[in-house]
């Protein structure tokens, strides 16, 4: 998307690509994903149902 925007834009309107920070993890079968700049006041949302019990599998 960024490449197409810059190819079609006037030279003075072009801007460098700025990736969004992200991470993901799959501890014990639970997927954790985060995108963007996270700060102490960021909201946490559980999507897709209740969390499984913590700890190693039996």
TIMI-2910 file (N, C-alpha, C, CB; in pm, 1 decimal, decimal comma, always signed):
<rs>
+----------+----------+----------+----------+----------+----------+----------+----------+----------+----------+----------+----------+------+
!      n_x !      n_y !      n_z !     ca_x !     ca_y !     ca_z !      c_x !      c_y !      c_z !     cb_x !     cb_y !     cb_z ! resn !
+----------+----------+----------+----------+----------+----------+----------+----------+----------+----------+----------+----------+------+
!    +81,8 !   -117,9 !     +0,0 !     +0,0 !     +0,0 !     +0,0 !    +87,0 !   +125,3 !     +0,0 !    -93,5 !     -0,8 !   +119,5 !  Unk !
!   +192,3 !   +126,8 !    +85,0 !   +279,5 !   +244,3 !    +92,0 !   +352,0 !   +265,3 !    -39,6 !   +380,9 !   +229,9 !   +206,2 !  Unk !
!   +394,6 !   +156,1 !   -104,9 !   +465,3 !   +169,1 !   -232,0 !   +373,5 !   +225,3 !   -339,7 !   +521,6 !    +33,6 !   -276,2 !  Unk !
!   +249,8 !   +177,2 !   -345,9 !   +154,5 !   +227,2 !   -445,6 !   +123,4 !   +374,4 !   -421,4 !    +24,7 !   +144,5 !   -442,5 !  Unk !
!   +105,6 !   +411,8 !   -294,7 !    +77,4 !   +551,5 !   -262,9 !   +191,0 !   +641,8 !   -310,1 !    +55,1 !   +568,7 !   -112,0 !  Unk !
!   +315,2 !   +600,5 !   -285,1 !   +428,9 !   +682,8 !   -324,6 !   +451,3 !   +683,5 !   -475,5 !   +553,6 !   +634,2 !   -255,2 !  Unk !
!   +418,9 !   +576,4 !   -543,6 !   +431,9 !   +574,7 !   -689,7 !   +332,8 !   +669,4 !   -755,7 !   +411,6 !   +433,2 !   -743,2 !  Unk !
!   +213,8 !   +680,6 !   -696,3 !   +109,6 !   +763,6 !   -755,5 !   +110,6 !   +908,4 !   -705,6 !    -24,3 !   +702,6 !   -727,6 !  Unk !
!   +181,0 !   +936,8 !   -598,6 !   +181,0 !  +1070,6 !   -538,7 !   +279,6 !  +1162,4 !   -610,2 !   +215,5 !  +1062,4 !   -389,1 !  Unk !
!   +254,9 !  +1290,8 !   -596,8 !   +350,2 !  +1390,6 !   -647,0 !   +478,6 !  +1379,5 !   -565,5 !   +290,7 !  +1536,1 !   -638,7 !  Unk !
!   +594,0 !  +1410,8 !   -624,4 !   +721,7 !  +1395,0 !   -552,5 !   +724,3 !  +1464,0 !   -415,2 !   +834,4 !  +1449,8 !   -637,4 !  Unk !
!   +663,4 !  +1581,0 !   -403,0 !   +666,6 !  +1650,9 !   -273,9 !   +572,6 !  +1588,9 !   -170,4 !   +630,5 !  +1796,8 !   -293,6 !  Unk !
!   +478,6 !  +1503,3 !   -212,7 !   +383,4 !  +1440,2 !   -121,0 !   +429,3 !  +1301,8 !    -75,0 !   +247,6 !  +1429,2 !   -187,6 !  Unk !
!   +538,2 !  +1250,2 !   -130,6 !   +585,5 !  +1116,8 !    -93,7 !   +643,5 !  +1117,6 !    +47,0 !   +690,4 !  +1066,7 !   -194,1 !  Unk !
!   +625,3 !  +1005,8 !   +118,3 !   +683,0 !   +993,7 !   +251,3 !   +741,0 !   +853,9 !   +268,9 !   +577,4 !  +1023,4 !   +360,1 !  Unk !
!   +839,5 !   +839,7 !   +354,6 !   +901,9 !   +708,1 !   +373,7 !   +806,8 !   +610,3 !   +442,3 !  +1030,6 !   +721,7 !   +455,9 !  Unk !
!   +829,3 !   +483,1 !   +418,3 !   +750,7 !   +378,0 !   +481,4 !   +776,9 !   +377,9 !   +631,9 !   +784,0 !   +239,9 !   +419,8 !  Unk !
!   +673,2 !   +371,9 !   +712,4 !   +684,9 !   +369,3 !   +858,1 !   +612,5 !   +246,0 !   +910,8 !   +626,7 !   +499,7 !   +921,9 !  Unk !
!   +684,8 !   +137,7 !   +935,7 !   +618,9 !    +16,3 !   +983,9 !   +559,0 !    +34,6 !  +1123,2 !   +717,6 !    -99,3 !   +985,4 !  Unk !
!   +453,7 !    -41,7 !  +1151,6 !   +388,2 !    -39,2 !  +1282,5 !   +450,5 !   -150,2 !  +1366,7 !   +231,4 !    -57,5 !  +1269,9 !  Unk !
!   +496,5 !   -117,9 !  +1488,8 !   +552,9 !   -223,3 !  +1572,5 !   +446,9 !   -327,9 !  +1609,0 !   +613,6 !   -162,9 !  +1699,8 !  Unk !
!   +488,7 !   -452,5 !  +1615,6 !   +395,8 !   -559,0 !  +1651,5 !   +472,0 !   -675,5 !  +1714,3 !   +316,5 !   -606,3 !  +1527,6 !  Unk !
!   +400,3 !   -759,4 !  +1785,8 !   +457,8 !   -884,0 !  +1834,8 !   +347,3 !   -985,9 !  +1850,8 !   +532,8 !   -862,9 !  +1968,3 !  Unk !
!   +385,4 !  -1112,3 !  +1858,0 !   +289,2 !  -1218,2 !  +1885,9 !   +361,0 !  -1329,8 !  +1960,3 !   +223,4 !  -1271,5 !  +1754,6 !  Unk !
!   +283,7 !  -1406,2 !  +2031,9 !   +335,8 !  -1517,8 !  +2108,8 !   +225,7 !  -1622,4 !  +2122,9 !   +387,3 !  -1470,9 !  +2248,4 !  Unk !
!   +262,8 !  -1747,3 !  +2135,1 !   +166,9 !  -1856,0 !  +2152,4 !   +201,7 !  -1939,8 !  +2275,5 !   +163,2 !  -1944,7 !  +2026,8 !  Unk !
!   +197,1 !  -1881,1 !  +2396,8 !   +232,7 !  -1960,0 !  +2514,8 !   +121,7 !  -2057,9 !  +2552,2 !   +262,8 !  -1867,8 !  +2633,0 !  Unk !
!   +155,8 !  -2182,2 !  +2564,7 !    +61,7 !  -2287,0 !  +2607,4 !    -67,4 !  -2286,0 !  +2527,0 !    +29,3 !  -2270,7 !  +2754,6 !  Unk !
!    -59,4 !  -2262,5 !  +2397,4 !   -176,4 !  -2268,7 !  +2311,4 !   -264,6 !  -2145,1 !  +2313,4 !   -257,0 !  -2384,6 !  +2349,0 !  Unk !
!   -223,0 !  -2038,4 !  +2381,3 !   -298,7 !  -1913,6 !  +2384,4 !   -226,9 !  -1811,5 !  +2298,7 !   -316,3 !  -1861,4 !  +2529,7 !  Unk !
!   -293,5 !  -1754,4 !  +2200,8 !   -230,5 !  -1656,5 !  +2112,0 !   -241,5 !  -1516,3 !  +2170,5 !   -294,7 !  -1660,9 !  +1972,2 !  Unk !
!   -128,8 !  -1447,7 !  +2178,9 !   -123,4 !  -1308,5 !  +2223,3 !    -66,0 !  -1227,6 !  +2108,3 !    -37,3 !  -1291,6 !  +2354,7 !  Unk !
!   -139,3 !  -1124,7 !  +2064,7 !    -94,4 !  -1038,5 !  +1955,2 !   -111,1 !   -893,7 !  +1996,7 !   -173,1 !  -1067,6 !  +1824,3 !  Unk !
!    -14,3 !   -808,4 !  +1958,2 !    -24,0 !   -665,2 !  +1985,8 !    +31,3 !   -589,0 !  +1865,8 !    +53,0 !   -627,1 !  +2116,8 !  Unk !
!    -33,8 !   -481,0 !  +1830,9 !     +5,7 !   -397,1 !  +1718,9 !     +5,0 !   -251,6 !  +1763,2 !    -88,0 !   -418,4 !  +1597,6 !  Unk !
!   +100,5 !   -174,9 !  +1714,5 !   +104,6 !    -32,5 !  +1744,9 !   +193,0 !     -2,0 !  +1864,1 !    -34,3 !    +19,2 !  +1770,3 !  Unk !
!   +184,8 !   +120,0 !  +1912,0 !   +263,5 !   +165,4 !  +2024,7 !   +182,7 !   +145,5 !  +2151,6 !   +305,2 !   +313,3 !  +2007,8 !  Unk !
!   +227,2 !    +54,3 !  +2238,6 !   +154,9 !    +22,8 !  +2360,8 !   +212,0 !   +103,5 !  +2476,6 !   +161,8 !   -128,2 !  +2391,1 !  Unk !
!   +126,2 !   +160,7 !  +2556,2 !   +166,1 !   +240,1 !  +2670,9 !    +93,8 !   +186,6 !  +2794,1 !   +135,1 !   +391,0 !  +2648,4 !  Unk !
!   +126,6 !   +236,1 !  +2910,3 !    +66,7 !   +188,5 !  +3034,8 !    -84,2 !   +201,2 !  +3039,7 !   +124,8 !   +262,2 !  +3149,1 !  Unk !
!   -142,2 !   +290,4 !  +2963,4 !   -286,6 !   +310,6 !  +2966,5 !   -359,6 !   +234,3 !  +2855,5 !   -317,6 !   +458,0 !  +2955,3 !  Unk !
!   -289,1 !   +147,3 !  +2785,0 !   -350,7 !    +72,8 !  +2675,3 !   -459,4 !    -20,2 !  +2729,0 !   -244,1 !     -8,0 !  +2597,6 !  Unk !
!   -565,4 !    -33,6 !  +2654,7 !   -675,6 !   -121,5 !  +2693,1 !   -641,4 !   -264,4 !  +2655,0 !   -808,3 !    -77,3 !  +2626,2 !  Unk !
!   -677,7 !   -359,3 !  +2738,4 !   -656,8 !   -500,6 !  +2712,0 !   -792,4 !   -562,9 !  +2685,6 !   -583,8 !   -571,2 !  +2830,6 !  Unk !
!   -803,8 !   -639,8 !  +2576,9 !   -929,9 !   -705,3 !  +2542,7 !   -904,6 !   -852,7 !  +2514,5 !   -996,6 !   -637,0 !  +2420,7 !  Unk !
!   -986,4 !   -939,4 !  +2572,0 !   -980,3 !  -1082,4 !  +2543,3 !  -1083,5 !  -1109,0 !  +2435,6 !  -1006,3 !  -1170,2 !  +2672,2 !  Unk !
!  -1036,0 !  -1158,6 !  +2321,7 !  -1123,8 !  -1182,2 !  +2207,4 !  -1125,4 !  -1332,0 !  +2178,3 !  -1077,1 !  -1100,7 !  +2081,7 !  Unk !
!  -1241,3 !  -1389,0 !  +2165,9 !  -1250,9 !  -1529,0 !  +2126,3 !  -1284,6 !  -1624,6 !  +2239,6 !  -1123,7 !  -1570,9 !  +2064,7 !  Unk !
!  -1325,0 !  -1574,3 !  +2354,8 !  -1368,6 !  -1663,7 !  +2459,9 !  -1283,5 !  -1652,9 !  +2583,8 !  -1368,1 !  -1804,0 !  +2411,0 !  Unk !
!  -1312,5 !  -1738,5 !  +2682,6 !  -1240,5 !  -1733,2 !  +2809,7 !  -1096,6 !  -1782,2 !  +2794,2 !  -1313,2 !  -1816,7 !  +2915,2 !  Unk !
!  -1013,1 !  -1736,9 !  +2884,9 !   -873,4 !  -1781,1 !  +2884,7 !   -864,3 !  -1922,9 !  +2941,4 !   -784,2 !  -1683,5 !  +2967,0 !  Unk !
!   -773,8 !  -2003,6 !  +2888,2 !   -753,9 !  -2137,5 !  +2944,6 !   -680,7 !  -2128,0 !  +3078,3 !   -674,8 !  -2227,3 !  +2846,2 !  Unk !
!   -681,6 !  -2234,0 !  +3158,4 !   -608,9 !  -2231,6 !  +3285,6 !   -459,5 !  -2205,1 !  +3262,7 !   -628,3 !  -2365,1 !  +3361,1 !  Unk !
!   -396,7 !  -2135,2 !  +3355,6 !   -253,0 !  -2104,8 !  +3345,4 !   -170,8 !  -2223,7 !  +3390,1 !   -216,7 !  -1980,9 !  +3429,5 !  Unk !
!    -48,4 !  -2226,3 !  +3345,1 !    +44,4 !  -2329,9 !  +3387,4 !    +72,7 !  -2429,6 !  +3277,0 !     -9,4 !  -2401,6 !  +3508,1 !  Unk !
!   +167,2 !  -2516,9 !  +3300,9 !   +202,2 !  -2616,7 !  +3198,7 !    +90,2 !  -2717,6 !  +3178,2 !   +330,8 !  -2689,9 !  +3237,5 !  Unk !
!    +84,3 !  -2774,8 !  +3059,8 !    -19,3 !  -2875,9 !  +3033,7 !     -4,0 !  -2995,5 !  +3126,3 !    -13,7 !  -2922,1 !  +2887,7 !  Unk !
!   -114,9 !  -3062,0 !  +3158,4 !   -107,2 !  -3179,0 !  +3249,6 !    -31,9 !  -3294,5 !  +3189,0 !   -246,2 !  -3225,7 !  +3287,9 !  Unk !
+----------+----------+----------+----------+----------+----------+----------+----------+----------+----------+----------+----------+------+
</rs>
